[in-house]
């Protein structure tokens, strides 16, 4: 019992002690709450990967426009002909541009630089091609001018030659001033002027042949028409309508050529007929028998003339027909002379026979008289 009592007392003491302890120990205050940590700031977006702004869009459009202008100039100066390998290389770059199509600001800027780089390459080709192109144009002008002079420009139409020369000089001046497109246009115009002048002079030369040979009578209507067209060509040239002048000059030249061809054909035909008529006259005089070798030679010449005529080489045929006719005339005259001599011999023989007969009759009379 005593031990139980002790245990109860001990338990009570522990309870009292715990209560006292609770009262004497201050209640800890709640720890102040720490401010919540803010999340790290998000990284700034890269503008190069964002959509393009208007400035980059405009810059790319300007680069494209410049590229097309540079390429056109390179084409016009025939860079592909002067530097074919370089041209092929830059053309590959040109056709590869824009693939894939740009979408971001950075891609737009990169595309603009790529277009500029290709444009620079075209510009370099143009710079290298320009002197070569200009030299070719100069040679073309010189040749066209010489052709016009060979056709008689200096003697027949010096004023129009001077006009073409002035245009050629203008082209040289424009080129020296860096006005390449105007220079090229002037150069081509000068060439056209020289060519039109040459064509017109050639038409005039053909006209002169028609007049000199008297061929107008073979086709007077078309000759008058050709003259009208030719005068139109001159008027157009003087008015600066060079293309029209060239067209008219070509038409006039064509008509004059047709008239001249018709004239030669008719002229040759007339000479061929004349030669054949003399041949027939010689044949009628038996020249093919009496003068066989000479007759056959003349006949061979006539045959050559016929072959030339069939080949429409009328002017050549005329010369051969004239020679054939001359040969037949000799043969005909020789045969005629032989016939004349033969006829005289026959008449002489006949006269001799007649005289012999008369003498015989006289002798008979005499004899008969003696008989009487």
Secondary structure, 3 states (H helix, E strand, C coil): CHHHHHHHHHHHHHHHHHHHHHHHCCCCCCCCCCCCCCCCCCCCCCHHHCECCHHHHHHHHHHHHHHHHHHHHHHHCCHHHHCHHHHHHHHHHHHHCCCCCCCEHHHHHHHHHHHHHHHHHHHHHHHHHHHHHHHHHHHHHHHHHHHHHHCCHHHHCHHHHHHHHHHHHHHHHHHHCCCHHHHHHHHHHHHHHHHHHHHHHHHHHHHHHHHHCCHHHHCHHHHHHHHHHHHHHHHHHHCCCHHHHHHHHHHHHHHHHHHHHHHHHHHHHHHHHHHHHHHHHHHHCCHHHHCHHHHHHHHHHHHHHHHHHHCCCHHHHHHHHHHHHHHHHHHHHHHHHHHHHHHHHHHHHHHHHHHHHHHHHHHHHHHHHHHC
